Amino acid sequence: MLISLNNINFEFGAHTILEKASWHIYANERIGLIGPNGAGKSTVLKILVNEHSISAGEINKSKDLSIGYFHQNLQSDDLNESILKVAMGAYAEALKVKEKLDKLQIELEKEATDALIEKQADLLHKFEVAGGYEMEHITAEVLEGLGFTTADLSRPFAEFSGGWRMRVLLAKMILQKPDILLLDEPTNHLDLPSIEWIERYLQSYQGTIVIVSHDRYFLDRMVTKIVEVSNKKLNSYTGSYSNYEDEKSVRLEFQQREYDNQQVFIKQQERFVERFKAKASKATQAQSIVKKLERLDRIEAPAQQEKTIEFRFQFGVQPGKMISELNGISKSYGEIEILKEAKARIHRGDKIALIGANGKGKSTLLRILAGMEEIEGDLKPGHNVHESFYAQHQLEALSMEADILKELSTSGSKRTDLELRQLLGCFLFSGDDVFKKIRVLSGGEKARVALAKTIIQEANFLMLDEPTNHLDISSVASLVNALNNYEGTYIIVSHDRYFIQKTANTIWEIEDGKINMFDGTYDEYLRFKEKKAAENKKPKELKELKPAPKKAVKSGESYEERKALKRMKNKFNKLEKNLAEKESLLSTLEVALASPDVYANKEKFKETELAHANLEEEIIKLKKEYEEIFEKLLEHE
């Protein structure tokens, strides 16, 4: 065990964050630390690195434990150093040895004594052990994986914006390879290619990782355990975020059933006491029941679910079939070419996700569609199109000294204060909350106000630039639901893959100044890209061969081919049956993990948890094999 939190308490003033909370962190775990905004996730990380002190309980850490803590307020003093040197600061020991070697080299040039040569050999060995020979290469590889170009590596740290600086410090943190890596929102400021790269890198990380993130797709791919900060406790769940959702539902249902049963029992006993306490023949029995109820280990009622935003996008005017059309659009910033004679058309009902690396022009394209950019070419808006543009800069554009209600009332809506208050209630602003000044709101609260302003415009065409930033997981789910029920048209820019998968039926990507369009979901787009990449790796002569028509292949199949196909189908059926059995067994284990009898018994719980983890890993492998055979069978259809 690396860290043990035992019955700890922590308060901010009169507000209790944790009460008798416990958590054990083991080697090589992949943990997602989750909870609604304000629950105390970042506080827990600060407790782990001693930035906050607990008021009760105890914290035990293994000897010589190294902890790396990445958060959004990290800073570096090396502003004038190149980003390569800043990130190479991770190799502190190697750099110290290198400094000694450089000084020793000057002495050797004056007089190469045996003692100095021996000292040099010793330092060179230490340099090698500390990773000195490969530190520059590995650091460059990590920085480039996070989106920097080779030319960027020599640029001063000070030249980069806050988001890019965070990437440099993230690179430095993971290169330090601490025993425990604490990552607070590591995917903030990362584009999709960088998020995918960091996933691949961290999956092979030799150490424990604790991740705070609102990106459930990232959590699903990265973690094997979820710890939820809820009701002042730290509750553990085995598996990914999706497993956590299912398991939590089972636990709550079980707890509710146990609570209801106990309440029925308590009321029956209390009625007996009330009825017979005055009768001499039953008084002793009644008193015994009273004492029994006093000693009873009361089951707590399941905690009420956190309130989530609930809203709908609506519009009054139906637009024409064509929403917007771009013909020969070109856009540059100095020598940086964003679009070159690009063409695209948005039809009524399109749900478009605009994806790609930072700097490719996604936000620029949204501003072009909104008529906010000067361009070369022709932009044709459709008939009766009433648009609304949500962007990150709108959060800063809110009137800081205005209260929430006034901010909405001055945004062009004809709604009454009562109607606006009803809408704000959907965004969790109730009672006197509507009179809060914008300047005192958190990032998530400002995002909710900006979304409310977007809604009251009743647009039939939405342009949403990173709408999930500052929203927690439950709020993102509410936004997904609102967009799925929206009958209008929208185009979104987002790095949240779960959000994209759930909301888009068309994918746009800007490449080489053109807009590439794919008709399908994000997952389908990824499969298309993987297949395309695999085809490009084939030898040139094979790529040039045209496949025979499918019918001709079927009619010309040999006996061996038919036999192989039959074997494949049999294997597919066996896999399907096996998967169903394993998933049924997994559900049984999940119910067992939720049972008080199991998690009250440490050994039994550990044994069940291990069986669950092993079975889950087995199911993942079976699913992969199942999907591979399914793809092959489709080719024979």
FENJO-V663891 format. One record per backbone hydrogen bond with DSSP energy under -1.0 kcal/mol. NH is the residue of the N-H (numbers start at 1). CO is the residue of the C=O. Records with the same first field share a line. If there is no record, write none. Layout:
BEGIN
NH: CO / CO
END
This chain:
BEGIN
2: 25
3: 25
4: 60
5: 23
6: 58
8: 21
9: 56
10: 18
12: 15
15: 12
17: 10
18: 10
19: 232
21: 8
23: 5
25: 3
29: 26
31: 209
32: 225
33: 211
34: 227
39: 36
44: 40
45: 41
46: 42
47: 43
48: 44
49: 45
50: 47
51: 46
52: 46
55: 9
58: 6
60: 4
62: 2
65: 62
68: 180
70: 182
74: 71
79: 77
83: 155
84: 153
86: 82
87: 83
88: 84
89: 86
90: 87
91: 88
92: 90
95: 91
96: 92
97: 93
98: 94
99: 95
100: 96
101: 97
102: 98
103: 99
104: 100
105: 101
106: 102
107: 103
108: 104
109: 105
111: 107
113: 111
117: 113
118: 114
119: 115
120: 116
121: 117
122: 118
123: 119
124: 120
125: 121
126: 122
127: 123
128: 124
129: 125
130: 126
131: 128
132: 127
138: 134
139: 135
140: 136
141: 137
142: 138
143: 139
144: 140
145: 141
146: 142
147: 144
148: 143
155: 152
157: 81
158: 79
159: 156
160: 157
165: 161
166: 162
167: 163
168: 164
169: 165
170: 166
171: 167
172: 168
173: 169
174: 170
175: 171
176: 172
180: 66
181: 208
182: 68
183: 210
184: 70
185: 212
188: 185
190: 187
195: 191
196: 192
197: 193
198: 194
199: 195
200: 196
201: 197
202: 198
203: 199
204: 201
205: 202
207: 205
208: 179
209: 29
210: 181
211: 31
212: 183
216: 214
219: 215
220: 216
221: 217
222: 218
223: 219
224: 30
225: 30
226: 237
227: 32
228: 235
229: 34
230: 233
233: 230
235: 228
237: 226
239: 224
244: 240
245: 241
246: 242
247: 243
248: 244
249: 245
250: 246
251: 247
252: 248
253: 249
254: 250
255: 251
256: 252
257: 253
258: 254
259: 255
260: 256
261: 257
262: 258
263: 259
264: 260
265: 261
266: 262
267: 263
268: 264
269: 265
270: 266
271: 267
272: 268
273: 269
274: 270
275: 271
276: 272
277: 273
279: 276
283: 279
286: 282
287: 283
288: 284
289: 285
290: 286
291: 287
292: 288
293: 289
294: 290
295: 291
298: 296
310: 426
320: 383
323: 346
324: 346
325: 380
326: 344
327: 378
329: 342
330: 376
331: 339
333: 336
336: 333
338: 331
339: 331
340: 513
342: 329
344: 326
346: 324
348: 321
350: 347
352: 490
353: 506
354: 492
355: 508
360: 357
365: 361
366: 362
367: 363
368: 364
369: 365
370: 366
371: 368
372: 367
376: 330
378: 327
380: 325
382: 323
388: 461
390: 463
394: 391
395: 392
397: 393
402: 399
404: 436
405: 434
407: 403
408: 404
409: 405
410: 406
411: 408
420: 416
421: 417
422: 418
423: 419
424: 420
425: 421
426: 422
428: 425
429: 424
433: 430
434: 431
435: 432
436: 433
438: 402
439: 400
440: 437
441: 438
446: 442
447: 443
448: 444
449: 445
450: 446
451: 447
452: 448
453: 449
454: 450
455: 451
456: 452
458: 455
460: 386
461: 386
462: 489
463: 388
464: 491
465: 390
466: 493
469: 466
471: 468
476: 472
477: 473
478: 474
479: 475
480: 476
481: 477
482: 478
483: 479
484: 480
485: 481
489: 460
490: 350
491: 462
492: 352
493: 464
500: 496
501: 497
502: 498
503: 499
504: 500
505: 351
506: 351
507: 518
508: 353
509: 516
511: 514
514: 511
516: 509
518: 507
520: 518
525: 521
526: 522
527: 523
528: 524
529: 525
530: 526
531: 527
532: 528
533: 529
534: 530
535: 531
536: 532
538: 535
543: 539
544: 540
553: 549
554: 550
555: 551
556: 552
557: 554
562: 558
563: 559
564: 560
565: 561
566: 562
567: 563
568: 564
569: 565
570: 566
571: 567
572: 568
573: 569
574: 570
575: 571
576: 572
577: 573
578: 574
579: 575
580: 576
581: 577
582: 578
583: 579
584: 580
585: 581
586: 582
587: 583
588: 584
589: 585
590: 586
591: 587
592: 588
593: 589
594: 590
595: 592
599: 595
600: 596
601: 598
605: 601
606: 602
607: 603
608: 604
609: 605
610: 606
611: 607
612: 608
613: 609
614: 610
615: 611
616: 612
617: 613
618: 614
619: 615
620: 616
621: 617
622: 618
623: 619
624: 620
625: 621
626: 622
627: 623
628: 624
629: 625
630: 626
631: 627
632: 628
633: 629
634: 630
635: 631
637: 634
END
